[in-house]
Amino acid sequence: TLKVKDNRYGYYNSNTHNFVEIDQCLIGNRCINEIVSNHTFLNIKDGEIVIRSNYNNEILIHIKSDSNVLLNDDIPNNIVGIVLNDKTIYKDNYFYDFIGDFKFKISYNSFFQVNNYIASEIFNMLKNNLKGDNLLDLYCGVGTLGISVANNFKSIYGIEYIPNAILDAKENARVNNVDNAYFYAGDTAKILSKLDIKFDTVIVDPPRSGLNKETLNLIERIAPKTLAYISCDPMTLARDLNILKETYHIEKINTLNMFPNTYHVETVCILERK
C-alpha cells in the first residue's frame, strides 16, 4: 500500500505526513517493484494505491483517489485488474493465489496474508493443534484459516463484515472441495444469535487493534474449549491475554517472521479453557 503525491509513489515518515518517494520496496515481489518504478500507464495525481501480486506474478491494483485517473495504452500484460474507488475500470476485481496446496480467490478489498510461506506455517500449526466438532472462525476474511483445518472438524463457520470477502470464502470452500464450511457476512453477535450451535473451538485473527470488548464478551459467552488467537501486534495480544487468563491458559505460543526486515511479528497462540 503506497501513498501517491503528484504522481510520485512513496510513504509517510513515521508519525508524520512528510512524504518520502520510493522507486522500489526491498521486501516486495519483483513484479510489484516493476509497477512502483514504472507506473506511466497510470495517471494518479494524489491518493493511495494497493498493489497485490500472486503466485503467477499477476498484479491486481486498487486505487483510492479523487484525481481523474486515466489509463494509458501501455498497460503491462500481467495486470489482471484495476479498481478505482471500488469501481472496476480494467478487467477483473479479483485474482487467485495459493497457500501451500490451497487455492484462494481474493477480491481487491479482501484481507489476505502478505507472506504466503509464513501463512502456510500458520496453517500447519493450526492443523496440528485444533480439532473438534464445530469451529467458529471470526474475522475470517476469505476463509483461509477455517478452510485450512476443515478436515479436523465436522463443520466450520466463518463470519466477516466485508461481503466481498464472504463471497470469496464460499468460492474458496468450493474450489478446495470443502463441503462442511458455512460463511456469513455481517455483525457477529446478530449472526450467532441465529445459529443454535455449540462451538468447541474458536479462531480469532483480529486487526492490529486486537479484540474489542464485544468480541471478548462473546468468547466468554461461547466458552470454547480451545481458542486460537493469531495476532500481528504483541502489545494488543498481551493486553487481551491478560483478560483471557481468568478462564484460559496458554497451551502453545509461536512467533513468526511474517514481516521480514521490520519490527512487526506474527504470533500464533493456542489457548485451552481452564
Phi, psi and chi 1 to 4 in degrees:
 res  aa     phi    psi   chi1   chi2   chi3   chi4
   1 THR       -  121.0  -58.8      -      -      -
   2 LEU  -124.7  147.9  -62.7  167.2      -      -
   3 LYS   -82.7  148.9  -55.7  -62.2 -179.4 -176.2
   4 VAL  -122.9  126.1 -177.3      -      -      -
   5 LYS  -136.9  118.1 -169.5  175.4 -179.1   64.6
   6 ASP    52.1   43.9  -65.9  -34.2      -      -
   7 ASN    64.8   18.0 -151.1   25.5      -      -
   8 ARG  -108.0  143.2  -63.5  176.3  -62.2  140.4
   9 TYR  -103.8  139.7  -70.2   15.5      -      -
  10 GLY   179.4 -157.9      -      -      -      -
  11 TYR  -131.1  170.4  -65.1  103.1      -      -
  12 TYR   -94.9  142.7  -69.8  139.0      -      -
  13 ASN   -56.6  148.3  -97.7  -27.0      -      -
  14 SER   -52.9  128.6 -178.4      -      -      -
  15 ASN    62.7   24.2  -60.7  -43.3      -      -
  16 THR  -139.6  177.7   75.3      -      -      -
  17 HIS  -113.9   28.1  -78.8   87.5      -      -
  18 ASN   -80.7  114.5  -61.7  -32.7      -      -
  19 PHE   -78.5  134.3 -177.4   79.3      -      -
  20 VAL  -123.3  113.3  179.2      -      -      -
  21 GLU   -74.6  142.7 -176.0  177.5    9.4      -
  22 ILE  -130.6  157.2   68.5  165.4      -      -
  23 ASP  -120.6    1.4   58.3   10.3      -      -
  24 GLN  -163.6  157.3   67.3  169.5  -34.8      -
  25 CYS  -112.8  124.6  172.1      -      -      -
  26 LEU   -66.7  -19.4  -63.8  178.4      -      -
  27 ILE  -114.9    9.6   59.8  172.4      -      -
  28 GLY   -85.5  153.1      -      -      -      -
  29 ASN   -61.2  150.2  -72.5  -13.3      -      -
  30 ARG   -56.8  -41.0 -179.6 -179.6  -63.3  176.5
  31 CYS   -66.3  -29.7   57.4      -      -      -
  32 ILE   -70.5  -43.5  -70.3  179.2      -      -
  33 ASN   -64.1  -28.8  -83.0  -37.7      -      -
  34 GLU   -64.9  -33.7  -72.4  172.0   -8.2      -
  35 ILE   -72.7  -42.1  -56.6  -60.7      -      -
  36 VAL   -62.1  -41.6  174.7      -      -      -
  37 SER   -84.0  -18.6   61.2      -      -      -
  38 ASN  -142.2   84.8 -178.0   21.0      -      -
  39 HIS  -115.0   32.5   47.9   80.5      -      -
  40 THR   -65.9  -20.8   55.8      -      -      -
  41 PHE   -74.8  -10.9   67.4   96.0      -      -
  42 LEU  -111.5  129.9  -69.3  171.8      -      -
  43 ASN  -109.3   89.0  176.7   24.4      -      -
  44 ILE  -118.0  115.5  -49.0  171.9      -      -
  45 LYS   -75.5  -55.8 -172.6  176.4 -171.6  -51.4
  46 ASP  -141.6  151.7  -63.2  -65.4      -      -
  47 GLY   146.6 -143.0      -      -      -      -
  48 GLU  -144.4  144.7 -178.1  178.0  -86.1      -
  49 ILE  -133.1  134.0 -176.2  169.4      -      -
  50 VAL  -110.7  122.1  179.0      -      -      -
  51 ILE  -114.0  118.0  -49.8  169.2      -      -
  52 ARG  -115.4  143.2  -51.0  176.1   85.3  150.6
  53 SER  -126.2  158.7   67.3      -      -      -
  54 ASN  -124.7 -171.1   67.0    3.2      -      -
  55 TYR   -58.9  -26.0   73.7  102.6      -      -
  56 ASN  -100.6   14.1 -153.6   24.0      -      -
  57 ASN    59.6   26.5  -69.1  -34.8      -      -
  58 GLU   -82.5  151.5  -65.7  171.5  -30.4      -
  59 ILE  -119.1  132.9  -65.3  -72.0      -      -
  60 LEU  -120.2  126.0 -179.1   63.3      -      -
  61 ILE  -117.5  134.8  -67.4  174.8      -      -
  62 HIS  -124.0  121.7 -179.7 -154.8      -      -
  63 ILE  -113.0  134.9  -56.8  163.8      -      -
  64 LYS  -117.4  114.1  -62.5  178.3 -178.1  177.8
  65 SER  -162.8  146.7  176.2      -      -      -
  66 ASP   -92.3   -1.8  -66.1  -32.4      -      -
  67 SER   -71.3  160.6  -54.6      -      -      -
  68 ASN   -82.6   87.4 -177.8   23.4      -      -
  69 VAL   -76.2  124.3  176.3      -      -      -
  70 LEU  -116.3  144.7  -59.4  174.2      -      -
  71 LEU  -103.8  129.2  -59.7 -179.3      -      -
  72 ASN   -84.6  176.7  -63.3  -29.8      -      -
  73 ASP   -80.5  -13.8  -66.7  -27.5      -      -
  74 ASP   -94.8   45.9   57.1  -17.4      -      -
  75 ILE   -71.3  126.3  -61.1  175.4      -      -
  76 PRO   -56.5  149.1  -25.1   34.9      -      -
  77 ASN   -66.4  -23.1  -67.7  -29.5      -      -
  78 ASN   -87.5    2.9   64.4  -29.0      -      -
  79 ILE   -78.5  115.0  -55.1  -70.6      -      -
  80 VAL  -100.7   -8.5  -63.3      -      -      -
  81 GLY  -174.1  143.4      -      -      -      -
  82 ILE  -133.5  128.2  -59.0  175.0      -      -
  83 VAL  -120.1  129.8  178.3      -      -      -
  84 LEU  -116.7  117.2  171.1   63.3      -      -
  85 ASN    49.2   48.0  -61.9  -30.8      -      -
  86 ASP    70.8   12.9  -62.1  -44.7      -      -
  87 LYS  -118.7  126.9 -179.3 -179.3  179.4 -178.5
  88 THR   -73.2  122.5  -55.1      -      -      -
  89 ILE  -114.8   -5.0   60.3  173.7      -      -
  90 TYR  -154.6  120.5 -179.4   77.4      -      -
  91 LYS    54.1 -122.2  -68.3 -171.4  176.0 -178.8
  92 ASP  -104.8  171.2  -65.8  -44.0      -      -
  93 ASN  -114.8   22.9   60.5    8.1      -      -
  94 TYR  -155.5  164.9   67.5   90.9      -      -
  95 PHE  -149.6 -179.6   61.4   13.8      -      -
  96 TYR  -111.9  149.0  -74.5   88.8      -      -
  97 ASP  -143.4  166.2 -155.6   -2.0      -      -
  98 PHE  -118.5  142.1  -78.3   88.6      -      -
  99 ILE  -123.9  110.9  -64.3  179.2      -      -
 100 GLY    60.7 -127.4      -      -      -      -
 101 ASP   -92.6    1.2  -64.9  -32.1      -      -
 102 PHE   -92.8  135.7  -66.9   94.1      -      -
 103 LYS  -106.3  135.2 -177.7  178.8 -178.3  179.5
 104 PHE  -132.2  133.7  -64.8  104.6      -      -
 105 LYS   -84.3  134.0  178.7 -174.7  177.8 -175.0
 106 ILE  -130.0  114.3  -49.4  158.3      -      -
 107 SER   -77.4  162.5  -70.3      -      -      -
 108 TYR   -59.0  -29.1   72.5   97.0      -      -
 109 ASN  -111.6   15.9   62.0  -16.2      -      -
 110 SER   -91.7  143.9  -63.7      -      -      -
 111 PHE   -72.6  137.4  170.1   78.3      -      -
 112 PHE  -150.4  140.9 -161.7   71.1      -      -
 113 GLN   -58.6  145.7  -63.4  -72.2    6.1      -
 114 VAL   -88.0   -8.3  -62.2      -      -      -
 115 ASN  -132.3   97.6 -173.2  -34.8      -      -
 116 ASN   -66.5  -32.9  -71.4    9.8      -      -
 117 TYR   -63.7  -48.8  170.2   71.3      -      -
 118 ILE   -67.6  -35.0  -64.8  -63.3      -      -
 119 ALA   -60.3  -37.3      -      -      -      -
 120 SER   -66.7  -31.8   67.6      -      -      -
 121 GLU   -67.3  -37.5  -67.2  -62.5  -53.1      -
 122 ILE   -63.4  -43.7  -65.7  175.0      -      -
 123 PHE   -53.0  -46.8  -78.2   13.0      -      -
 124 ASN   -64.3  -41.1  -69.1  -27.0      -      -
 125 MET   -61.6  -44.0  -70.9  177.4 -175.5      -
 126 LEU   -68.2  -43.4  -63.9 -179.0      -      -
 127 LYS   -60.3  -36.1 -173.4  175.8 -178.6  179.0
 128 ASN   -82.2  -11.3  -67.3  -27.4      -      -
 129 ASN  -123.3  -11.0  -72.7  -77.3      -      -
 130 LEU  -117.6  131.4  -56.7 -177.2      -      -
 131 LYS  -161.9  155.6   61.3 -179.4  179.2  179.5
 132 GLY   163.5 -153.1      -      -      -      -
 133 ASP   -95.2  -64.8  -69.1  -33.8      -      -
 134 ASN  -121.5  126.4  -61.1  -50.5      -      -
 135 LEU  -109.4  135.1  166.5   71.8      -      -
 136 LEU  -111.1  122.3  176.6   61.4      -      -
 137 ASP  -109.7  103.8 -177.1    6.9      -      -
 138 LEU   -89.8  152.4  -61.3  178.5      -      -
 139 TYR    53.8   46.3  -49.2   91.6      -      -
 140 CYS   -74.5  -13.9   73.3      -      -      -
 141 GLY    58.5 -129.1      -      -      -      -
 142 VAL   -91.0   16.6  -61.5      -      -      -
 143 GLY    89.4   11.8      -      -      -      -
 144 THR   -58.5  -52.7   52.6      -      -      -
 145 LEU   -67.6  -44.9  -61.9  178.5      -      -
 146 GLY   -63.0  -44.5      -      -      -      -
 147 ILE   -62.9  -35.5  -71.9  172.1      -      -
 148 SER   -65.6  -23.4   74.4      -      -      -
 149 VAL  -116.4   13.3  -64.0      -      -      -
 150 ALA   -56.8  -34.9      -      -      -      -
 151 ASN   -68.7  -13.6  -72.4  -18.8      -      -
 152 ASN   -89.9   -1.1  -71.2    8.8      -      -
 153 PHE  -134.0  157.2  -67.8   86.8      -      -
 154 LYS   -70.2  -38.0  -68.8 -179.3  179.5  178.1
 155 SER  -153.6  151.6   61.3      -      -      -
 156 ILE  -128.1  143.6   64.4  171.1      -      -
 157 TYR  -128.1  127.0  -67.7   78.4      -      -
 158 GLY  -117.2  140.7      -      -      -      -
 159 ILE  -129.5  135.5  -59.3  175.8      -      -
 160 GLU  -153.7  144.4  167.0   67.5   51.4      -
 161 TYR   -85.3  -14.8   71.8   92.2      -      -
 162 ILE   -89.1  113.3  -62.2  176.5      -      -
 163 PRO   -57.7  -40.3  -24.9   34.5      -      -
 164 ASN   -59.3  -38.7  -90.3   -4.2      -      -
 165 ALA   -64.3  -39.0      -      -      -      -
 166 ILE   -69.7  -37.0  -70.2  -59.6      -      -
 167 LEU   -60.3  -41.4  -68.2  175.2      -      -
 168 ASP   -63.9  -43.2  -70.1  -11.6      -      -
 169 ALA   -60.2  -42.3      -      -      -      -
 170 LYS   -64.1  -40.2  -68.2  177.7  178.6  179.2
 171 GLU   -66.3  -38.3  169.1   69.4    2.5      -
 172 ASN   -67.9  -35.7  -68.0  -28.1      -      -
 173 ALA   -62.3  -40.5      -      -      -      -
 174 ARG   -65.8  -49.1 -174.3 -170.6   67.8   80.5
 175 VAL   -70.6  -20.1  -60.7      -      -      -
 176 ASN   -99.7   11.8  -70.7  -71.9      -      -
 177 ASN    56.9   39.2  -61.5  -47.7      -      -
 178 VAL  -100.5  112.6  172.8      -      -      -
 179 ASP  -108.7    9.4   56.8    8.6      -      -
 180 ASN  -115.8   24.7   61.6  -22.3      -      -
 181 ALA  -111.8  139.5      -      -      -      -
 182 TYR  -133.9  128.7  -51.7   89.9      -      -
 183 PHE  -124.7  141.8  -65.9  101.2      -      -
 184 TYR  -135.2  139.1  -58.8   86.4      -      -
 185 ALA  -104.0  133.6      -      -      -      -
 186 GLY   138.4 -162.4      -      -      -      -
 187 ASP   -73.9  127.6  178.2   77.9      -      -
 188 THR   -59.6  -48.5  -59.5      -      -      -
 189 ALA   -61.4  -41.9      -      -      -      -
 190 LYS   -65.4  -41.3  -68.7  179.9 -179.8  177.7
 191 ILE   -66.7  -44.7  -68.2  169.4      -      -
 192 LEU   -65.8  -28.8  -71.9  178.5      -      -
 193 SER   -64.8  -20.3   67.7      -      -      -
 194 LYS   -97.3   -6.5  -59.7  175.3 -177.1  177.2
 195 LEU  -106.3  113.7  -62.2  175.9      -      -
 196 ASP   -90.7   73.7 -174.0   19.7      -      -
 197 ILE  -134.7  138.8  -62.8  168.9      -      -
 198 LYS   -94.9  116.6  172.2   61.6  177.7  175.7
 199 PHE   -97.1  122.9  -66.6  102.1      -      -
 200 ASP   -92.9  -12.6   49.4   17.4      -      -
 201 THR  -139.0  139.0  -53.3      -      -      -
 202 VAL  -131.8  136.4  170.9      -      -      -
 203 ILE  -110.6  132.2  -64.4  175.1      -      -
 204 VAL  -125.3  132.5  -70.3      -      -      -
 205 ASP  -134.4   73.2 -174.6    8.3      -      -
 206 PRO   -77.9  169.5   31.1  -36.3      -      -
 207 PRO   -67.7  179.7   23.4  -33.0      -      -
 208 ARG   -56.3  -27.3 -170.9  165.4  -60.6  -79.2
 209 SER   -72.0   -9.6   56.3      -      -      -
 210 GLY    81.1 -162.6      -      -      -      -
 211 LEU   -84.7  132.6  -60.8  175.0      -      -
 212 ASN   -81.6  172.5   57.4   32.6      -      -
 213 LYS   -62.3  -38.1 -175.3  177.0 -179.6 -179.8
 214 GLU   -62.9  -41.2  -69.8   75.6   16.1      -
 215 THR   -70.3  -39.4  -55.3      -      -      -
 216 LEU   -61.5  -41.5  -74.8  165.5      -      -
 217 ASN   -65.6  -36.1  -70.1  -21.8      -      -
 218 LEU   -64.6  -43.4 -173.2   67.9      -      -
 219 ILE   -61.7  -41.7  -68.7  169.5      -      -
 220 GLU   -63.5  -35.8 -172.2   58.3   35.6      -
 221 ARG   -72.9  -40.5 -168.1  161.1   66.4 -110.8
 222 ILE   -69.6  -37.0  -65.7  172.1      -      -
 223 ALA    54.7   55.2      -      -      -      -
 224 PRO   -66.6  151.0   28.0  -35.8      -      -
 225 LYS   -67.2  -38.5  177.6  178.5  178.4  -67.8
 226 THR  -125.9  136.2  -55.3      -      -      -
 227 LEU  -126.9  122.8  172.9   65.0      -      -
 228 ALA  -104.1  119.6      -      -      -      -
 229 TYR  -113.0  113.5 -169.4  149.6      -      -
 230 ILE  -103.2  124.4  -66.7   90.7      -      -
 231 SER  -129.9  143.2  167.8      -      -      -
 232 CYS  -106.6    7.7   59.3      -      -      -
 233 ASP  -141.9  105.8 -171.2  -44.3      -      -
 234 PRO   -58.5  -30.2  -24.4   34.8      -      -
 235 MET   -67.8  -47.7  -64.0  -62.0  -70.4      -
 236 THR   -73.0  -29.4   54.7      -      -      -
 237 LEU   -62.6  -47.4  172.2   63.5      -      -
 238 ALA   -60.1  -41.0      -      -      -      -
 239 ARG   -59.4  -46.5  178.8 -159.3   67.4 -162.3
 240 ASP   -71.9  -36.9  -65.7  -17.4      -      -
 241 LEU   -64.4  -31.3  -70.1  178.8      -      -
 242 ASN   -65.2  -27.8 -162.4   44.8      -      -
 243 ILE   -82.5  -43.3  -62.6  171.1      -      -
 244 LEU   -70.8  -17.2  -68.9  164.7      -      -
 245 LYS   -63.9  -16.9   71.4  179.4 -178.1 -178.8
 246 GLU   -64.6  -31.5  -61.3  -61.2  -38.7      -
 247 THR  -124.5   -7.3   47.3      -      -      -
 248 TYR  -131.6  150.0  -72.4   88.9      -      -
 249 HIS  -119.5  154.2   70.5  -91.1      -      -
 250 ILE   -79.3  117.7  -62.5  173.3      -      -
 251 GLU   -84.6  -46.5 -176.3   69.4   19.5      -
 252 LYS  -147.0  150.1  -67.2 -178.5 -179.4  179.2
 253 ILE  -146.7  132.6 -171.3  164.6      -      -
 254 ASN  -134.9  140.5  -71.4  -73.2      -      -
 255 THR  -108.2  144.3   54.8      -      -      -
 256 LEU  -132.2  145.0  -58.6  102.0      -      -
 257 ASN   -86.0   66.6 -166.2   16.8      -      -
 258 MET   -65.3  -30.7  175.7   73.1   80.8      -
 259 PHE  -122.4   74.8  -42.6   97.7      -      -
 260 PRO   -59.2  147.1   19.9  -31.3      -      -
 261 ASN    66.0   21.6  -63.6  -42.4      -      -
 262 THR  -130.1  171.5   75.9      -      -      -
 263 TYR   -85.7   -1.1   63.3   83.9      -      -
 264 HIS   -78.6  150.6  -61.4  -72.0      -      -
 265 VAL  -144.7  146.0   66.1      -      -      -
 266 GLU   -99.3  138.6 -168.2   87.3   -9.3      -
 267 THR  -126.7  133.7  -53.0      -      -      -
 268 VAL  -112.0  119.4  176.6      -      -      -
 269 CYS  -122.4  122.5 -169.3      -      -      -
 270 ILE  -101.6  118.8  -53.1  -63.7      -      -
 271 LEU  -111.9  139.9  -54.8  169.0      -      -
 272 GLU  -118.0  139.6  -64.9  -69.6  -22.2      -
 273 ARG   -70.4  136.5 -164.9  163.4 -177.7   86.1
 274 LYS   -68.5      -  -67.6  179.8  179.7  179.3
